[in-house]
Amino acid sequence: MVGIVIATETFRPLVLAQAKARKLDPNLVVVKHPVGGLNATELDERIGAAFEGLRLEMKQ
């Protein structure tokens, strides 16, 4: 099973530190902070931008 962790750029260091402590290498998608308080359209745009970035990384 493969999982993906989605975190805002503010929480990226925390996610990586927790993963390192558990000897894990997370599949991490980082989105612009904050996501709280966004309306549905704004959140959809943020997710779309993260997905496009992920697709570009996978092609390389």
NORMOSUL-V334280 format. One record per run of one state. SS is the DSSP state (H for helix, E for strand, L for the rest). FROM is the first residue (numbers start at 1). TO is the last residue. Records with the same first field share a line. If there is no record, write none. Layout:
SS->FROM-TO, FROM-TO
//
This chain:
L->1-4, 9-11, 22-27, 32-39, 60-60
E->5-8, 28-31
H->12-21, 40-59
//
